[in-house]
Amino acid sequence: MTVRLKLDVYLLELPTVDTLAAAHDREPSAGRQLVVLRAENDAGATGWGECSALNKPTYTHEWAEGAFEQLTTGDVPDPTDSPMAFAGLDLAYRDLYLKASGTSLASDIGAAAATVTGGAVLGLVEPQEAVRRATELVAAGYHRLKLKVTPTNLGVVAAVREVFPELELQVDGNGSFDGRHVDALAQLADDAELDAIEQPFAVDNLDAAIDLVEATPVPVLADEPINSLEDAEELFELGALSGLVIKPPKVGGIEAAVDLIDWASVVGLPAAAGGMLESGLGRHALAAVAGLDGFSITGDISPARRWLADDPWVDLELVDGQITVPADPGIAPDPDLDVLARYSSRHASTVVEIDSAV
């Protein structure tokens, strides 16, 4: 069935409380550019979606301003070439459809968990600063931290672990390591009792990934290479991963993310739900997806205010280390339009026709 939607597309310039330095962007710009969409069908029902592409095309080839331009053309983005732009449009339609039917996203996709464990990410910093920030995050209720690392700052892991011996601890290399570091990473996983090693090697360095999977029982999670179920299947067959990160915007939306976690469950792979510095809207969607069975590794589930100083959407809440899986109809409550207008730097309207898959 083809559905005609009127789209209002906004490019937001949201203020931030912190930046996330990582190997793919060591000096991130302040502020979060974010594309959001309002969809309205011919019956007047409305829904909101978010394209979570980052400010710059460093993590993937998509970026916020480019996605804004693409989503205002009136063409439906190709989910293979532009998965995050497509995911934003898909989320807007899902929100519309689910609110009209009185159904929550969690219920629609079969997510049974009432709560999910919160997880915070800590960017590239020196060991002393890492301990200071980790102390704040643990005091705020987080039981899991993921540390961004490179070959030159691995000291942060031992520093944090020494202060927090019981903390669930993961590291994320964003592809900054190579085959010379396999033994060191395996030793680090053992010494620091890591719970996961995320994307240590570049996407095309499969030999190093295979060697590390063989060298440590700690899950070696693939992130950057996972843009589809086919990607995950290929790496699994090669032995180049022993777990995966599933980011709904990055893989083309909710349906693709559900397919991935279903597959991972069947083949016995641990998985984590990954974040993209979303607004409260995107974080509601992420929390619902994280409530699915199969996510056995704590993911990047934190309130949007972890990064954003202001946000048009109602935020998630972290209580005793847990975040409640949203149960109201739709994805999230509608935004505060005054706040939306305050931070909108660009706005355009168009019409698209989509093939309804929900």
DRENRO-901824 format. One record per residue (C-alpha): chain; x, y, z; residue in one letter; residue number from 1. Coordinates in steps of 0.02 Angstrom, whole numbers, plus 50000, padded with zeros to 5 digits. Layout:
# residues N
<ch:A	px:X	py:Y	pz:Z	aa:A	i:NUM>
...
# end
This chain:
# residues 358
<ch:A	px:50000	py:50000	pz:50000	aa:M	i:1>
<ch:A	px:50065	py:50172	pz:49952	aa:T	i:2>
<ch:A	px:50045	py:50310	pz:50081	aa:V	i:3>
<ch:A	px:50059	py:50496	pz:50040	aa:R	i:4>
<ch:A	px:50144	py:50599	pz:50173	aa:L	i:5>
<ch:A	px:50170	py:50785	pz:50190	aa:K	i:6>
<ch:A	px:50341	py:50810	pz:50269	aa:L	i:7>
<ch:A	px:50409	py:50956	pz:50367	aa:D	i:8>
<ch:A	px:50596	py:50935	pz:50384	aa:V	i:9>
<ch:A	px:50697	py:51032	pz:50513	aa:Y	i:10>
<ch:A	px:50884	py:51051	pz:50537	aa:L	i:11>
<ch:A	px:50911	py:51081	pz:50723	aa:L	i:12>
<ch:A	px:51064	py:51160	pz:50804	aa:E	i:13>
<ch:A	px:51052	py:51093	pz:50981	aa:L	i:14>
<ch:A	px:51165	py:51153	pz:51122	aa:P	i:15>
<ch:A	px:51271	py:51020	pz:51208	aa:T	i:16>
<ch:A	px:51343	py:50994	pz:51380	aa:V	i:17>
<ch:A	px:51488	py:50890	pz:51315	aa:D	i:18>
<ch:A	px:51567	py:50824	pz:51156	aa:T	i:19>
<ch:A	px:51615	py:50644	pz:51116	aa:L	i:20>
<ch:A	px:51793	py:50632	pz:51054	aa:A	i:21>
<ch:A	px:51829	py:50468	pz:50966	aa:A	i:22>
<ch:A	px:51958	py:50398	pz:50846	aa:A	i:23>
<ch:A	px:51850	py:50447	pz:50697	aa:H	i:24>
<ch:A	px:51829	py:50627	pz:50760	aa:D	i:25>
<ch:A	px:51958	py:50680	pz:50890	aa:R	i:26>
<ch:A	px:51903	py:50862	pz:50893	aa:E	i:27>
<ch:A	px:51712	py:50859	pz:50876	aa:P	i:28>
<ch:A	px:51624	py:51024	pz:50853	aa:S	i:29>
<ch:A	px:51518	py:51092	pz:50994	aa:A	i:30>
<ch:A	px:51331	py:51081	pz:50966	aa:G	i:31>
<ch:A	px:51229	py:50941	pz:50890	aa:R	i:32>
<ch:A	px:51156	py:50962	pz:50718	aa:Q	i:33>
<ch:A	px:51007	py:50848	pz:50702	aa:L	i:34>
<ch:A	px:50874	py:50821	pz:50569	aa:V	i:35>
<ch:A	px:50695	py:50789	pz:50626	aa:V	i:36>
<ch:A	px:50539	py:50762	pz:50522	aa:L	i:37>
<ch:A	px:50353	py:50789	pz:50548	aa:R	i:38>
<ch:A	px:50246	py:50676	pz:50439	aa:A	i:39>
<ch:A	px:50060	py:50702	pz:50407	aa:E	i:40>
<ch:A	px:49948	py:50587	pz:50307	aa:N	i:41>
<ch:A	px:49793	py:50634	pz:50207	aa:D	i:42>
<ch:A	px:49682	py:50598	pz:50358	aa:A	i:43>
<ch:A	px:49777	py:50725	pz:50464	aa:G	i:44>
<ch:A	px:49868	py:50600	pz:50576	aa:A	i:45>
<ch:A	px:50044	py:50655	pz:50620	aa:T	i:46>
<ch:A	px:50208	py:50577	pz:50679	aa:G	i:47>
<ch:A	px:50388	py:50628	pz:50711	aa:W	i:48>
<ch:A	px:50551	py:50550	pz:50657	aa:G	i:49>
<ch:A	px:50736	py:50582	pz:50680	aa:E	i:50>
<ch:A	px:50883	py:50558	pz:50563	aa:C	i:51>
<ch:A	px:51028	py:50531	pz:50682	aa:S	i:52>
<ch:A	px:51171	py:50565	pz:50560	aa:A	i:53>
<ch:A	px:51312	py:50658	pz:50648	aa:L	i:54>
<ch:A	px:51377	py:50834	pz:50614	aa:N	i:55>
<ch:A	px:51516	py:50773	pz:50500	aa:K	i:56>
<ch:A	px:51536	py:50622	pz:50384	aa:P	i:57>
<ch:A	px:51671	py:50541	pz:50493	aa:T	i:58>
<ch:A	px:51582	py:50394	pz:50573	aa:Y	i:59>
<ch:A	px:51482	py:50356	pz:50414	aa:T	i:60>
<ch:A	px:51464	py:50443	pz:50246	aa:H	i:61>
<ch:A	px:51299	py:50522	pz:50302	aa:E	i:62>
<ch:A	px:51296	py:50687	pz:50396	aa:W	i:63>
<ch:A	px:51159	py:50802	pz:50460	aa:A	i:64>
<ch:A	px:51159	py:50941	pz:50330	aa:E	i:65>
<ch:A	px:51174	py:50816	pz:50188	aa:G	i:66>
<ch:A	px:51028	py:50717	pz:50258	aa:A	i:67>
<ch:A	px:50924	py:50876	pz:50270	aa:F	i:68>
<ch:A	px:50954	py:50912	pz:50086	aa:E	i:69>
<ch:A	px:50911	py:50734	pz:50038	aa:Q	i:70>
<ch:A	px:50752	py:50726	pz:50141	aa:L	i:71>
<ch:A	px:50683	py:50886	pz:50065	aa:T	i:72>
<ch:A	px:50691	py:50825	pz:49884	aa:T	i:73>
<ch:A	px:50526	py:50729	pz:49891	aa:G	i:74>
<ch:A	px:50615	py:50565	pz:49852	aa:D	i:75>
<ch:A	px:50620	py:50419	pz:49972	aa:V	i:76>
<ch:A	px:50801	py:50386	pz:50022	aa:P	i:77>
<ch:A	px:50876	py:50219	pz:49971	aa:D	i:78>
<ch:A	px:50896	py:50118	pz:50132	aa:P	i:79>
<ch:A	px:51055	py:50038	pz:50064	aa:T	i:80>
<ch:A	px:51142	py:50199	pz:50012	aa:D	i:81>
<ch:A	px:51067	py:50316	pz:50144	aa:S	i:82>
<ch:A	px:51008	py:50209	pz:50290	aa:P	i:83>
<ch:A	px:51001	py:50350	pz:50418	aa:M	i:84>
<ch:A	px:50899	py:50465	pz:50307	aa:A	i:85>
<ch:A	px:50782	py:50321	pz:50268	aa:F	i:86>
<ch:A	px:50772	py:50275	pz:50453	aa:A	i:87>
<ch:A	px:50717	py:50452	pz:50496	aa:G	i:88>
<ch:A	px:50575	py:50446	pz:50371	aa:L	i:89>
<ch:A	px:50527	py:50271	pz:50427	aa:D	i:90>
<ch:A	px:50523	py:50326	pz:50609	aa:L	i:91>
<ch:A	px:50408	py:50472	pz:50570	aa:A	i:92>
<ch:A	px:50284	py:50358	pz:50482	aa:Y	i:93>
<ch:A	px:50294	py:50229	pz:50620	aa:R	i:94>
<ch:A	px:50258	py:50361	pz:50750	aa:D	i:95>
<ch:A	px:50107	py:50419	pz:50650	aa:L	i:96>
<ch:A	px:50042	py:50243	pz:50624	aa:Y	i:97>
<ch:A	px:50070	py:50186	pz:50802	aa:L	i:98>
<ch:A	px:49990	py:50339	pz:50881	aa:K	i:99>
<ch:A	px:49840	py:50321	pz:50766	aa:A	i:100>
<ch:A	px:49821	py:50139	pz:50819	aa:S	i:101>
<ch:A	px:49856	py:50170	pz:51004	aa:G	i:102>
<ch:A	px:50007	py:50054	pz:51004	aa:T	i:103>
<ch:A	px:50179	py:50079	pz:51079	aa:S	i:104>
<ch:A	px:50336	py:50042	pz:50979	aa:L	i:105>
<ch:A	px:50390	py:49914	pz:51110	aa:A	i:106>
<ch:A	px:50226	py:49822	pz:51096	aa:S	i:107>
<ch:A	px:50228	py:49830	pz:50906	aa:D	i:108>
<ch:A	px:50399	py:49748	pz:50891	aa:I	i:109>
<ch:A	px:50374	py:49625	pz:51034	aa:G	i:110>
<ch:A	px:50494	py:49702	pz:51161	aa:A	i:111>
<ch:A	px:50443	py:49624	pz:51326	aa:A	i:112>
<ch:A	px:50567	py:49701	pz:51448	aa:A	i:113>
<ch:A	px:50497	py:49833	pz:51565	aa:A	i:114>
<ch:A	px:50667	py:49913	pz:51594	aa:T	i:115>
<ch:A	px:50841	py:49909	pz:51518	aa:V	i:116>
<ch:A	px:51008	py:49942	pz:51601	aa:T	i:117>
<ch:A	px:51079	py:50114	pz:51567	aa:G	i:118>
<ch:A	px:51250	py:50131	pz:51488	aa:G	i:119>
<ch:A	px:51360	py:50286	pz:51473	aa:A	i:120>
<ch:A	px:51499	py:50321	pz:51348	aa:V	i:121>
<ch:A	px:51657	py:50417	pz:51392	aa:L	i:122>
<ch:A	px:51756	py:50500	pz:51252	aa:G	i:123>
<ch:A	px:51944	py:50511	pz:51226	aa:L	i:124>
<ch:A	px:52021	py:50592	pz:51380	aa:V	i:125>
<ch:A	px:52176	py:50573	pz:51489	aa:E	i:126>
<ch:A	px:52171	py:50443	pz:51631	aa:P	i:127>
<ch:A	px:52147	py:50568	pz:51772	aa:Q	i:128>
<ch:A	px:52003	py:50652	pz:51681	aa:E	i:129>
<ch:A	px:51929	py:50482	pz:51639	aa:A	i:130>
<ch:A	px:51924	py:50435	pz:51823	aa:V	i:131>
<ch:A	px:51844	py:50602	pz:51868	aa:R	i:132>
<ch:A	px:51708	py:50583	pz:51738	aa:R	i:133>
<ch:A	px:51682	py:50399	pz:51777	aa:A	i:134>
<ch:A	px:51658	py:50445	pz:51960	aa:T	i:135>
<ch:A	px:51521	py:50568	pz:51911	aa:E	i:136>
<ch:A	px:51435	py:50441	pz:51799	aa:L	i:137>
<ch:A	px:51438	py:50303	pz:51929	aa:V	i:138>
<ch:A	px:51369	py:50425	pz:52057	aa:A	i:139>
<ch:A	px:51229	py:50466	pz:51933	aa:A	i:140>
<ch:A	px:51180	py:50282	pz:51933	aa:G	i:141>
<ch:A	px:51269	py:50204	pz:51784	aa:Y	i:142>
<ch:A	px:51329	py:50026	pz:51809	aa:H	i:143>
<ch:A	px:51413	py:50015	pz:51639	aa:R	i:144>
<ch:A	px:51540	py:50127	pz:51554	aa:L	i:145>
<ch:A	px:51610	py:50116	pz:51379	aa:K	i:146>
<ch:A	px:51778	py:50201	pz:51358	aa:L	i:147>
<ch:A	px:51833	py:50268	pz:51190	aa:K	i:148>
<ch:A	px:52013	py:50212	pz:51165	aa:V	i:149>
<ch:A	px:52158	py:50220	pz:51042	aa:T	i:150>
<ch:A	px:52329	py:50135	pz:51048	aa:P	i:151>
<ch:A	px:52401	py:50288	pz:51136	aa:T	i:152>
<ch:A	px:52275	py:50309	pz:51279	aa:N	i:153>
<ch:A	px:52248	py:50133	pz:51343	aa:L	i:154>
<ch:A	px:52302	py:50191	pz:51515	aa:G	i:155>
<ch:A	px:52125	py:50254	pz:51544	aa:V	i:156>
<ch:A	px:52063	py:50075	pz:51557	aa:V	i:157>
<ch:A	px:52176	py:50024	pz:51701	aa:A	i:158>
<ch:A	px:52146	py:50191	pz:51787	aa:A	i:159>
<ch:A	px:51957	py:50172	pz:51784	aa:V	i:160>
<ch:A	px:51961	py:49987	pz:51827	aa:R	i:161>
<ch:A	px:52072	py:50018	pz:51979	aa:E	i:162>
<ch:A	px:51945	py:50139	pz:52053	aa:V	i:163>
<ch:A	px:51791	py:50038	pz:52001	aa:F	i:164>
<ch:A	px:51834	py:49852	pz:52013	aa:P	i:165>
<ch:A	px:51651	py:49797	pz:51999	aa:E	i:166>
<ch:A	px:51596	py:49912	pz:51857	aa:L	i:167>
<ch:A	px:51538	py:49838	pz:51693	aa:E	i:168>
<ch:A	px:51674	py:49903	pz:51576	aa:L	i:169>
<ch:A	px:51686	py:49904	pz:51388	aa:Q	i:170>
<ch:A	px:51807	py:49987	pz:51266	aa:V	i:171>
<ch:A	px:51778	py:50054	pz:51090	aa:D	i:172>
<ch:A	px:51923	py:50081	pz:50971	aa:G	i:173>
<ch:A	px:51825	py:50148	pz:50821	aa:N	i:174>
<ch:A	px:51948	py:50059	pz:50706	aa:G	i:175>
<ch:A	px:52107	py:50140	pz:50775	aa:S	i:176>
<ch:A	px:52203	py:49979	pz:50810	aa:F	i:177>
<ch:A	px:52286	py:49858	pz:50689	aa:D	i:178>
<ch:A	px:52357	py:49683	pz:50686	aa:G	i:179>
<ch:A	px:52508	py:49732	pz:50791	aa:R	i:180>
<ch:A	px:52391	py:49761	pz:50939	aa:H	i:181>
<ch:A	px:52301	py:49593	pz:50944	aa:V	i:182>
<ch:A	px:52402	py:49521	pz:51088	aa:D	i:183>
<ch:A	px:52395	py:49684	pz:51187	aa:A	i:184>
<ch:A	px:52207	py:49695	pz:51168	aa:L	i:185>
<ch:A	px:52183	py:49515	pz:51222	aa:A	i:186>
<ch:A	px:52293	py:49548	pz:51374	aa:Q	i:187>
<ch:A	px:52198	py:49708	pz:51413	aa:L	i:188>
<ch:A	px:52033	py:49614	pz:51405	aa:A	i:189>
<ch:A	px:52101	py:49490	pz:51532	aa:D	i:190>
<ch:A	px:52188	py:49613	pz:51648	aa:D	i:191>
<ch:A	px:52045	py:49738	pz:51655	aa:A	i:192>
<ch:A	px:51909	py:49605	pz:51652	aa:E	i:193>
<ch:A	px:51824	py:49690	pz:51507	aa:L	i:194>
<ch:A	px:51646	py:49647	pz:51461	aa:D	i:195>
<ch:A	px:51668	py:49688	pz:51275	aa:A	i:196>
<ch:A	px:51790	py:49759	pz:51148	aa:I	i:197>
<ch:A	px:51700	py:49860	pz:51016	aa:E	i:198>
<ch:A	px:51768	py:49889	pz:50840	aa:Q	i:199>
<ch:A	px:51954	py:49887	pz:50877	aa:P	i:200>
<ch:A	px:52007	py:49872	pz:50695	aa:F	i:201>
<ch:A	px:51965	py:49958	pz:50531	aa:A	i:202>
<ch:A	px:51818	py:49883	pz:50438	aa:V	i:203>
<ch:A	px:51932	py:49805	pz:50305	aa:D	i:204>
<ch:A	px:52057	py:49730	pz:50429	aa:N	i:205>
<ch:A	px:51970	py:49564	pz:50443	aa:L	i:206>
<ch:A	px:52128	py:49464	pz:50480	aa:D	i:207>
<ch:A	px:52160	py:49561	pz:50641	aa:A	i:208>
<ch:A	px:51978	py:49542	pz:50693	aa:A	i:209>
<ch:A	px:51984	py:49354	pz:50664	aa:I	i:210>
<ch:A	px:52145	py:49341	pz:50765	aa:D	i:211>
<ch:A	px:52072	py:49438	pz:50912	aa:L	i:212>
<ch:A	px:51912	py:49335	pz:50913	aa:V	i:213>
<ch:A	px:52021	py:49181	pz:50926	aa:E	i:214>
<ch:A	px:52134	py:49259	pz:51059	aa:A	i:215>
<ch:A	px:52003	py:49310	pz:51188	aa:T	i:216>
<ch:A	px:51838	py:49246	pz:51255	aa:P	i:217>
<ch:A	px:51781	py:49426	pz:51280	aa:V	i:218>
<ch:A	px:51653	py:49474	pz:51146	aa:P	i:219>
<ch:A	px:51732	py:49569	pz:51002	aa:V	i:220>
<ch:A	px:51589	py:49678	pz:50940	aa:L	i:221>
<ch:A	px:51573	py:49738	pz:50761	aa:A	i:222>
<ch:A	px:51497	py:49911	pz:50741	aa:D	i:223>
<ch:A	px:51554	py:50014	pz:50591	aa:E	i:224>
<ch:A	px:51542	py:49867	pz:50467	aa:P	i:225>
<ch:A	px:51364	py:49823	pz:50518	aa:I	i:226>
<ch:A	px:51247	py:49913	pz:50399	aa:N	i:227>
<ch:A	px:51136	py:49764	pz:50359	aa:S	i:228>
<ch:A	px:51096	py:49586	pz:50407	aa:L	i:229>
<ch:A	px:51202	py:49529	pz:50259	aa:E	i:230>
<ch:A	px:51354	py:49619	pz:50331	aa:D	i:231>
<ch:A	px:51333	py:49532	pz:50498	aa:A	i:232>
<ch:A	px:51309	py:49361	pz:50417	aa:E	i:233>
<ch:A	px:51467	py:49381	pz:50313	aa:E	i:234>
<ch:A	px:51576	py:49432	pz:50460	aa:L	i:235>
<ch:A	px:51504	py:49293	pz:50567	aa:F	i:236>
<ch:A	px:51545	py:49163	pz:50435	aa:E	i:237>
<ch:A	px:51724	py:49229	pz:50426	aa:L	i:238>
<ch:A	px:51744	py:49224	pz:50615	aa:G	i:239>
<ch:A	px:51780	py:49412	pz:50617	aa:A	i:240>
<ch:A	px:51660	py:49451	pz:50760	aa:L	i:241>
<ch:A	px:51597	py:49369	pz:50918	aa:S	i:242>
<ch:A	px:51460	py:49497	pz:50950	aa:G	i:243>
<ch:A	px:51385	py:49649	pz:50868	aa:L	i:244>
<ch:A	px:51319	py:49823	pz:50900	aa:V	i:245>
<ch:A	px:51148	py:49860	pz:50826	aa:I	i:246>
<ch:A	px:51107	py:50043	pz:50793	aa:K	i:247>
<ch:A	px:50932	py:50060	pz:50719	aa:P	i:248>
<ch:A	px:50969	py:50223	pz:50625	aa:P	i:249>
<ch:A	px:51130	py:50154	pz:50552	aa:K	i:250>
<ch:A	px:51055	py:49993	pz:50486	aa:V	i:251>
<ch:A	px:50906	py:50076	pz:50403	aa:G	i:252>
<ch:A	px:50775	py:50083	pz:50540	aa:G	i:253>
<ch:A	px:50674	py:49983	pz:50664	aa:I	i:254>
<ch:A	px:50628	py:49835	pz:50555	aa:E	i:255>
<ch:A	px:50809	py:49806	pz:50503	aa:A	i:256>
<ch:A	px:50865	py:49816	pz:50684	aa:A	i:257>
<ch:A	px:50734	py:49688	pz:50737	aa:V	i:258>
<ch:A	px:50790	py:49571	pz:50598	aa:D	i:259>
<ch:A	px:50970	py:49586	pz:50657	aa:L	i:260>
<ch:A	px:50934	py:49547	pz:50839	aa:I	i:261>
<ch:A	px:50822	py:49401	pz:50789	aa:D	i:262>
<ch:A	px:50965	py:49331	pz:50684	aa:W	i:263>
<ch:A	px:51093	py:49359	pz:50821	aa:A	i:264>
<ch:A	px:50983	py:49266	pz:50943	aa:S	i:265>
<ch:A	px:50966	py:49118	pz:50825	aa:V	i:266>
<ch:A	px:51154	py:49101	pz:50797	aa:V	i:267>
<ch:A	px:51196	py:49135	pz:50979	aa:G	i:268>
<ch:A	px:51288	py:49301	pz:50960	aa:L	i:269>
<ch:A	px:51283	py:49427	pz:51103	aa:P	i:270>
<ch:A	px:51226	py:49600	pz:51051	aa:A	i:271>
<ch:A	px:51218	py:49777	pz:51117	aa:A	i:272>
<ch:A	px:51102	py:49919	pz:51068	aa:A	i:273>
<ch:A	px:51207	py:50064	pz:51007	aa:G	i:274>
<ch:A	px:51171	py:50250	pz:51019	aa:G	i:275>
<ch:A	px:51197	py:50395	pz:50899	aa:M	i:276>
<ch:A	px:51188	py:50548	pz:51014	aa:L	i:277>
<ch:A	px:51002	py:50557	pz:50982	aa:E	i:278>
<ch:A	px:50872	py:50677	pz:51047	aa:S	i:279>
<ch:A	px:50740	py:50619	pz:51170	aa:G	i:280>
<ch:A	px:50642	py:50557	pz:51020	aa:L	i:281>
<ch:A	px:50780	py:50445	pz:50957	aa:G	i:282>
<ch:A	px:50820	py:50388	pz:51133	aa:R	i:283>
<ch:A	px:50640	py:50332	pz:51159	aa:H	i:284>
<ch:A	px:50654	py:50226	pz:51002	aa:A	i:285>
<ch:A	px:50822	py:50155	pz:51057	aa:L	i:286>
<ch:A	px:50755	py:50107	pz:51229	aa:A	i:287>
<ch:A	px:50608	py:50016	pz:51150	aa:A	i:288>
<ch:A	px:50722	py:49917	pz:51034	aa:V	i:289>
<ch:A	px:50841	py:49878	pz:51178	aa:A	i:290>
<ch:A	px:50694	py:49795	pz:51267	aa:G	i:291>
<ch:A	px:50697	py:49652	pz:51141	aa:L	i:292>
<ch:A	px:50760	py:49482	pz:51194	aa:D	i:293>
<ch:A	px:50936	py:49451	pz:51131	aa:G	i:294>
<ch:A	px:51021	py:49609	pz:51191	aa:F	i:295>
<ch:A	px:51133	py:49523	pz:51318	aa:S	i:296>
<ch:A	px:51268	py:49659	pz:51325	aa:I	i:297>
<ch:A	px:51227	py:49827	pz:51402	aa:T	i:298>
<ch:A	px:51212	py:49959	pz:51266	aa:G	i:299>
<ch:A	px:51220	py:50147	pz:51248	aa:D	i:300>
<ch:A	px:51053	py:50178	pz:51333	aa:I	i:301>
<ch:A	px:51061	py:50345	pz:51423	aa:S	i:302>
<ch:A	px:50951	py:50498	pz:51431	aa:P	i:303>
<ch:A	px:50979	py:50625	pz:51292	aa:A	i:304>
<ch:A	px:51033	py:50754	pz:51422	aa:R	i:305>
<ch:A	px:51193	py:50654	pz:51440	aa:R	i:306>
<ch:A	px:51247	py:50757	pz:51288	aa:W	i:307>
<ch:A	px:51112	py:50886	pz:51253	aa:L	i:308>
<ch:A	px:51087	py:51046	pz:51354	aa:A	i:309>
<ch:A	px:50913	py:51070	pz:51282	aa:D	i:310>
<ch:A	px:50797	py:50962	pz:51178	aa:D	i:311>
<ch:A	px:50621	py:50980	pz:51106	aa:P	i:312>
<ch:A	px:50574	py:50805	pz:51165	aa:W	i:313>
<ch:A	px:50534	py:50734	pz:51335	aa:V	i:314>
<ch:A	px:50686	py:50637	pz:51394	aa:D	i:315>
<ch:A	px:50711	py:50464	pz:51466	aa:L	i:316>
<ch:A	px:50748	py:50447	pz:51652	aa:E	i:317>
<ch:A	px:50885	py:50343	pz:51733	aa:L	i:318>
<ch:A	px:50825	py:50272	pz:51900	aa:V	i:319>
<ch:A	px:50934	py:50153	pz:52001	aa:D	i:320>
<ch:A	px:51034	py:50116	pz:51844	aa:G	i:321>
<ch:A	px:50880	py:50069	pz:51743	aa:Q	i:322>
<ch:A	px:50780	py:50154	pz:51606	aa:I	i:323>
<ch:A	px:50597	py:50116	pz:51583	aa:T	i:324>
<ch:A	px:50551	py:50051	pz:51410	aa:V	i:325>
<ch:A	px:50424	py:50176	pz:51340	aa:P	i:326>
<ch:A	px:50248	py:50105	pz:51340	aa:A	i:327>
<ch:A	px:50141	py:50251	pz:51276	aa:D	i:328>
<ch:A	px:50070	py:50249	pz:51099	aa:P	i:329>
<ch:A	px:50193	py:50295	pz:50964	aa:G	i:330>
<ch:A	px:50379	py:50324	pz:50980	aa:I	i:331>
<ch:A	px:50382	py:50471	pz:51102	aa:A	i:332>
<ch:A	px:50270	py:50616	pz:51155	aa:P	i:333>
<ch:A	px:50261	py:50758	pz:51028	aa:D	i:334>
<ch:A	px:50396	py:50891	pz:51044	aa:P	i:335>
<ch:A	px:50386	py:51061	pz:51124	aa:D	i:336>
<ch:A	px:50359	py:51166	pz:50968	aa:L	i:337>
<ch:A	px:50430	py:51323	pz:51046	aa:D	i:338>
<ch:A	px:50593	py:51234	pz:51085	aa:V	i:339>
<ch:A	px:50592	py:51158	pz:50911	aa:L	i:340>
<ch:A	px:50573	py:51330	pz:50833	aa:A	i:341>
<ch:A	px:50709	py:51403	pz:50944	aa:R	i:342>
<ch:A	px:50840	py:51283	pz:50878	aa:Y	i:343>
<ch:A	px:50782	py:51262	pz:50696	aa:S	i:344>
<ch:A	px:50910	py:51336	pz:50578	aa:S	i:345>
<ch:A	px:50826	py:51270	pz:50419	aa:R	i:346>
<ch:A	px:50652	py:51209	pz:50376	aa:H	i:347>
<ch:A	px:50575	py:51144	pz:50216	aa:A	i:348>
<ch:A	px:50414	py:51056	pz:50166	aa:S	i:349>
<ch:A	px:50389	py:50922	pz:50036	aa:T	i:350>
<ch:A	px:50277	py:50774	pz:49993	aa:V	i:351>
<ch:A	px:50331	py:50592	pz:49978	aa:V	i:352>
<ch:A	px:50244	py:50430	pz:49938	aa:E	i:353>
<ch:A	px:50304	py:50278	pz:50033	aa:I	i:354>
<ch:A	px:50265	py:50094	pz:50028	aa:D	i:355>
<ch:A	px:50191	py:50056	pz:50199	aa:S	i:356>
<ch:A	px:50282	py:49914	pz:50286	aa:A	i:357>
<ch:A	px:50194	py:49928	pz:50454	aa:V	i:358>
# end
